[in-house]
Amino acid sequence: MGKSIQGASGALVLGVVFRSFVSRTKTVSSYYSQPPELWLNECFLELQNIFEAFDGSMLVSVVLGLVDLKSGILFFLNAEHPPTVLYRNGVASFIEDKLELRKIGIIGLESKMKVKTFFLEKGDSIFVGSDGRDDLLLGVGPEGMPVINEDELQFLKRIEESKGDLDLLVKGIQNYGELTDDLSIVKLSYLKEPVRLESISNHNLSFKFPDETYSKYLRLENWEDTIYHLENLTSKISSETMPPVFKKELAKVYYKAGKYEEALSLFEELISEFPEDVEMIFNASLIYKRFERFHQAIELGERVLLREPEFLDNIVHLAESYLLVHKREATLKLLEKAEQLDPNNSNAKNIRIQLNS
């Protein structure tokens, strides 16, 4: 944000707005019950609306994130802050490979929003630091000009040298060069074994799954026999010990066979426990739309959009959902996005015809 009084003022504004948002999250049910993607999006938009009012004279870089404590999934966005760092098994590395979002306060950022995910393992640490970690004075050149560090990888080396200890890390940075900007570093460590959909094995089953019969029915797209086979296997398992991967397979087959109520019941259960699976969220959103439960369809579709902004099928589905609740502006924005990705998409064309009729 800069090294001036203006920068300090911006930091104060950011702190006040963010604290207000967190306070609302603690007290207002509609905030604290929000899925992580939507919470991050709303927080980002609130900050963006405030800083846009300064007409480009005050911009701010941030990393906003939430961790699902059970699964260890980090949901985050980076608005032109230095890259986020993972420290795992003694090795430091960046978890972002490109800049996707400019600083908050730049007009038009809303359309470029993307919530990223990263899967933390037991013992991992995440480091987020201001650009003071890189803007280090290394000495004076032959012509008397200051030599400023240009190697962003040196921060990774300092983390490895410190073995992830925050105090030693700061000392290592100061030993490497003289600070020329403010330095702030946040460390987040994940200390438990994550529980995820694919990590829960089928070893408690008394039978092999997937078996040859199931695979054969899938290849033939024989959904009725596939369901019969799965339900027969299900009868051998108690609901408490049924592996989530098995439930997911059953839900997918129910969906393929048009048994939407049965599929939705399983999808809802799995999504609440395992938020990492975008495919399940999308399928549940499609079923909600089919059942004319448009609010739920839109909420899940928006979650998918934030995670996968170029997933064309979801964009078109979400455009139709907004059309069905008479939200013309939202429908138009999504149609424009769909037409940029595929100008000849027939579903998008049909929605536009309905919109203009």
N, C-alpha and C positions, 0 to 999 in steps of 0.2 A: 504493500500500500504506500510505500515511500518512507522517507526518513524525516519528514517535516512535521510541523504542528498539524497540518492537514491530515497526515497519516495517523497521528495520534487521535485526532477527532474521529476519523473513520473507524478506528479500532473501538472507540467508545460507543459509537452508533451500532456497530456490529454486535458488541457485547450486550447492549441493552435490548436490541431486537431479538437476539438469540435467547437470552435469558427469559424474556417475556414468552417466547414460543415454548420453551421447555416448561415454564410454570403452567401454561395452559394445558400442556400434555399431562401434567400431574393431576390436574383438577377437572378437566373436561373429558367426558367419556368418549366423545367423538374423535378426540385427538389420541388418547392413549390406547384406543382399540384399533387404530389404523394399522394396516400392513406396513412393513418397513419401507417399501418402495414409495408408497403414497405419502408417508410421513416425511421422508427426505424431500420429495418433490414439493410438498406444501411449505416446508421450511425454506427450501431454496427460493421458491417464488416469493415468499414474504420478504426475504432479504433482497431479492432482485428488485421488487417493487419500491422498496425504500431507497436503494442506491441508484436506481434509474432516475429518481427525482433530482439527483445532483447533476444531471445532464452531462455525464462523462467526466466531471471534474473530480470524482471520488470513486475509485474502483477498488475491489478487494478480492484477493485470492483466498480460497478456503478449501479444506477437505471436510466434508460432512459424512458421517458414517454411523451405522448401527450394527451391533453384533447380536445374532441370535445365539443365546448362550447354550442352548441344547445342541444345535447342529454345528456351531462354530462358523457359521456363514457370516462374513463381513459384507454388508450392503453399504456402498459408498459412492460418492461422486467427488471429482476433483476439478475445481474451477481454477485452472492455471496456477496451482500451488506446486512447489517442487515435488517430484515423484514420491509416492508412498513406498516404504521399504519393508520387506519381510526379512526377519532374522530367524533362520531355521537350521538346526543342527550345525551351528557355528559358521554358517554362510549367509551373507547379506546380499539381497537382490531387489531390484525394482519389481513391483507387481503391475506397473503400467508401462506400456511401450509407446504410447503416443498421446499427444494433447488433443482432447475431444471437446473441451468446454472452456470458453474464455472467462476472464474475470467477471465477477458479479458487478452489475452496474452498466455493462455493455448492452445496448438495446437489441432485442431479438434473440436472447439466449434461450428463451423458453422452448423454442422449436428444436434445440440441439440437446435437450436434456437426455441423459442416459445414466441409469443407476447400474453400476458395476457390482459384480459379486466376486468374492474370493473365499476359498475354503481353507479355514485355519485348522491346523492339526495341534495335538497336545504339545505344549512347550514352545509354540510359535510366539514371536513378538512382532508387533507392527510399530514402525517409527514414522511419525509425521513431523516434519520440521520446516521452519520458515527458510527463506532464501539466505538468511544470515549464516546458515550452515555451509554455504558454498562461497559467499562473497568475502573471501579472506585475503588480507594483504600478506603477500609472501615475501616482499622486500622491495627494493628500489632498483630499477633497471639502469643500464649504462648511461642513459641520457637524463637520469634523475626522475624518470616517470615511475609511479608506483606499479608494481606487478601484482595483479589480482588473479587469484585462482580461477581457472576456467574448466577444471576437471571435476565434474559432478560425481565421478566414481570414487573420489577421495572420501566422501561421506560413508560409502559402503565399507571402505577399508578401516575407517575409524570405528565403525560399529563392530566389525570383526575383531579389531585389536582390543576393544573394551569388553568383548564377550557379551555385548548387549547391556552392560551396566550403564545406567543413564549418567551418573556422576562422572564415571571414567570417560564416557563418550564426550561430554562437554570439555573435560580437561584435554582430551586428545585433539579435539578441534582447535582449542586455543593454543596448544603446543605446535600444531601444524601451521597456523597462520593467525594474524591479528584480526579480530572481528572488526568489520566496517559497517555492519548493520545489526539490528536487534536479532537475537537468537532465541527461538522458542522451539522446544521439541516435546512431543507427546509420545509416550510409550504405552502400548496396550499389549498385555500378554494373555494368552489363552491356555488355561492350566488343566483342562479336563479332556477326557476322550469324547470326541464329537459323535453324535448319534445322527446318522443320515440314512436316507432311503436305501441306497445301494450298499451301505456298509453293514446292514443287518442280514446275515447269511441265512441260508435255508438248512443249516446243519441240524436243527432240532426236528426236521421233518422225518417221518418214517418211510418216506418214498423219495425217489429222485424227481427233481423239478428244475427246469423244464424237461419233460420226458419225450420220447420219440412220437408218441401218439399226439401230444399237444403240438409239437412242431409240425407234424404232418397236416393236422387240421388247419393250422395257421397258413401253411403254404397253399392249401386248397381254398382258403377263405371260407371254410365251412363253419360258420359262426355258431349255428345251433348245436352241432356236435362238440364244438370247442367249449361252449358254455356247459353242456352236459358233463363233459369230461372234467372241467375245472370244479364244477359244483360237487361232483362225485368225490374229487380229491378233498374239497373243502369239508365234506362231512367227516373226514378222518382227522380234522384239526379243530381244536377249540379256538374260539374267536380271540382269546387272549394271547395264544401262541402263534397265530397266523402271521407269517413274515410279511412285512409291508410290500416287498417286491411281488409277492404272490397276489396281494390285494390289488396292486397296480395292474398286473396282467389281467385279473378278473374284471376290473373296471374298464380297461381298454376293450376287452372282448364284448362286454355288455354294451359299450358305446357303439362298436361296429355292428352289433346285432340289432340296434335300435331299442335296447332296453335301457332307456335314458334315466329313469328314476333309480334303478339299481346302480347304474354307473355313477350318477351324481352323488348318491349316498356315500360310495367308497371314495370318490374324488374329494369330497368335502372333508372327510376324515383324514385323508392322506395329506391334503394341502395344509391343514392346520398343524400337522405334526412335522411335515417335511417341506418347507417353503422353497427348496432349491429347484424343484422340478417345474420348469416353464410349460412343458407339454401338458401336464395335468391341469395347470391353471387355465390354459387356453381351452382345453376340452370342456372343463367345467363351465367356462364362460359361454361357450357355444350352447351347452344344454340349458343354461339359465335363459338365454335368448329364446330358445325353442319353447320354453315354459312361460314366456312373457314376463320373466322376472328381470326386467331390464336394468334395474339399479345394480343388482348383483353382477349381471353380465358386463356392465360398463366398468364396475370397480375392478373385476378380474382382468378385463381387457386392457384397462389402463395400467395395471401392474405389469402385464406382458409387454405393453408398448414401452414402458420405462426401462425394462430389462433388454428388450430386443426391438429397437426403434425401426428396423427395416424388415421386420417379419410381415410380409405383405398380406398373408391370409388374415392375420389379426387386425391389421389396419383396416382392411375392407369390412371385416366383421364388426369392428368398433364403430366404423362410419355408419353402418346399417343400424346398429343399436341406438346410436344418437338420433338417427333419422326417425326411429320408431317412438322416441320420446320427444320429438319435435324440437330438437336442438340443432337448428339449421347451421349456425356458425361453426360449431364443433364438427358437424358432418362435412362441411365444405373444407375445413382445414385438413381433415383426414383424407378426403378424396384427392385433394391436391398432392398430398404426400404419396398416396397410392399411384396416382397418375405419373408422378416423377419416377417411381420405381418401375412401373409397367404401364405405358400409355395405352396398351391394348387390352387391359384387364376387363373381361366382360362383366364381371360382378360389379366392379366400380362404375362401369358405364350404365348398368341397370339402376344403380343407386342414384346416379346423377339424373337419369330420366325421371325417377320417382320424385326427386327433390325439386325438379323444375316443372312438374306437372301440376 
